[in-house]
Amino acid sequence: MDTILNAIGYGYPVGKIIYNALGVAVSIFSFHKLAYAIIGLFFTRKFKEAKNKHKYAICIAARNEEQVIGNLIDSIDKQDYPKDLLTIFVVADNCTDKTAEIARKKGCIVYERFDDKHKTKGYALQYLFKNIEKDYKTNSFEGYFIFDADNLLKEDYVSRMNDAFDSGEKLITSYRNTKNFDENYMASTFAIHWIRSIRQNHRARSFLHLATNIQGTGFLFSNEIVADGWKYTSLTEDRALTADAVSQGYQISYQDKAMFYDEQPTKFSVVWRQRVRWRKGHLQAFVETGPQLFLNIFFGKKFVKVNWNKNKKKETKLYKRILESIRHRFASFDTFGQLIPGSVISIFKWLIVSIIMYSCYCYGNGLNKPLITTSNYLGKALVYLFGNKIINLNPGYQALYMSILVTILARIIYRLSEYFKNCLYAVYIFIIERKNIIKIKWYKKVLYTFTWPLFDAITRYATVVALFKKVEWDRIPHESKVTINDINLKR
């Protein structure tokens, strides 16, 4: 045993170098995030009022959504957009309730699908687009909206999205708000997260004409995207679409003035199941599309096999081709950085290098280290208040065990410091987005400020679980009775 422990400890200096190198490599793909946050604080892309009204299909994939789908359709009917330019399609996916019946009564075109082997939302959309092509032809609609059955649209949603579409944008996402923001602390974590995504990602990327990310629902794309059908059937079809679009060279814009609402889960068991599924899909997208995006960083679209927009006129001016190449490469770099499973890398390098290798190193060389690390503000505060003890132990098992405890303590202090620092972001959201958020009692805001960092904590460990677990798609229940009129009253 001594030989094994000493051998592992002998490799610690090299392991530490690899540890730091991995940290630098991951941070390279996130160095620009601070600039995004600053830009997002002040700027977002704005679109002029459209000159033309375009014809759209609204696509809704629903599984046993009789509780909420009627309210979504009602909010679509209340749009200030010409009704003859909007067609609502619903795919009732393996439904055993009245979802299809309700949708038909409200004037939607409904296709019922029964296939228990292929369960994801992506398969439902694939089936829907096959039927649209068969019965109506895909190109008979200029653009396609994608919504979940629990969504609600602000009255001018389609008009504002049409402004962006009329400007020439091919993929556009929108402002994702939450209809049950104040229901409980768990729903609020998601609500704040979506607004954080707007402020930290969507606004800056759209302003810089890069590519932001599609997030499940509330987006619009040109018919050319589905000219050959819908092909994204993984656990997270939105991530797959985003990565594929960026690899093709498309911008993905954000329209800040187009607001919709969705329902967030309120039970931890549902949240955990959803997060594990999302993280599994995230890992799949990294494996499936990550290599292509990585190649694009260095070679542009040289190795892109298929270009959706085959008829797009190529830019002839040299300086414009250079600028577009730079834009596309950076967008690929940015999207690749989003897909990197940083939490998995962080946890495993900590376990292998900081716990296993370092403890074995201390077994052979002894331990001489402060009990509390002062690399963050919380550690410095603890040392200031209580002082710091230097651990000095000779080589052996005592040094091994104590090194593990000291390393775990350092990790706990670091995570707590990040947790409380993250609380400040909720304060920022409640202040800067106060006009967009429904009215919430002050004491709930205080509670949500301290509970919202749980979202990132759950996501971090869900990623590790998803790495090893076989994950299948499962329906997330939606039961909120909130209507768009209720939201307007709350606002």
Buried (B, 14 or more C-beta within 10 A) or exposed (E): EEEEBBEBBBBBEEBBEBBEEBBEEBEEBBEBBEEBBEBBBEEBBEBEEBEEBBBBBBBBBBBBBBBBBBBBBBBBEBBEBEEEBBBBBBBBBBBEBBBBEBBBEBEBBBBEBEEEEBBBBBBBBBBBBBBBBEEBEBEEBBBBBBBBBBBBBBBBBBBBBBBBBBBEBBBBBBBBBBBBBBBBBBBBBBBBBBBBBBBBBBBBBBBBBBBBBBBBBBBBBBBBBBEEEBBBBBBBBBBBBBBBBBBBBBBBBBBBBBBBBBBBBBEEEBBBBBBBBBBBBBBBBBEBBBEBBBBBBEEBBEEBEEEBBEEEEEEEEEEEEEEBEEBBBBBBBBBBBBBBBBBBBBBBBBEBBBBBBBBBBBBBBBBEBBBBBBEBEBBBBBBEEEEBEEBEBEBBEBBBBBBBEBBEBBBEBBBEBBBEEBBEBBEBBBEBBEEBBBEBEEEBBEBBBBBBBBBBBBBBBBBBBBBEEEBEBEEBBBEBEBBBEBBEEBE
